[in-house]
Amino acid sequence: MITLILFLLIISYSRQLVAESEIVDFVTAGSDYNYSIDFTGGEKTVGIRRLLNGDDDDKWQFYHFCAKAKSANKKNCGSWVDGKGNKIKGEVTLKATLKGKNIVMSPVLVRDEARYASIFEDSEDQTSIVQLRVRPPSPLH
Ligand SMILES: *[C@@H]1O[C@H](CO)[C@@H](O)[C@H](O)[C@H]1NC(C)=O
């Protein structure tokens, strides 16, 4: 009986994981991270957005690529802004560059731990969310 209950618990837990459709990925602090846009519709990416760990769902930050930005987003392209287009205050050093089928982010620091996702002009387009975890550099190096 207990085995059955455990089995059912595991099944429902793994269902939840699948429903979230989040990818967990790792990067070493201080290095670059390539966010791949090699998926259907990925070429329509105009920027990247992120939700820092511990922030509420209304605190997404946005970074528009200047080569792709239009109208209002042209003004604040190339820096991280909030949902109203205001520059994020505090220390934000992470740069994002579109290179082929990758968004190269550098340098990724521990404070950049967040969920990352593509921005599309058409908000209906879907992307998967990468939950990026930043590992401290190895003490041996
Ligand atoms: C990241 O993407 C850039 C541009 O596509 C590429 O030159 C570089 O080798 C990639 N780095 C890794 C670690 O895959």
The ligand as a Gaussian input file, in Angstrom:
#p B3LYP/6-31G(d) Opt

LIG

0 1
 C       28.518000      30.684000     -28.136000
 O       28.032000      31.235000     -29.335000
 C       29.032000      31.897000     -30.121000
 C       28.339000      32.511000     -31.318000
 O       27.469000      31.616000     -31.953000
 C       30.101000      30.891000     -30.510000
 O       31.113000      31.537000     -31.250000
 C       30.696000      30.259000     -29.259000
 O       31.598000      29.249000     -29.603000
 C       29.601000      29.662000     -28.395000
 N       30.175000      29.217000     -27.133000
 C       29.890000      28.029000     -26.631000
 C       30.508000      27.722000     -25.307000
 O       29.145000      27.222000     -27.190000

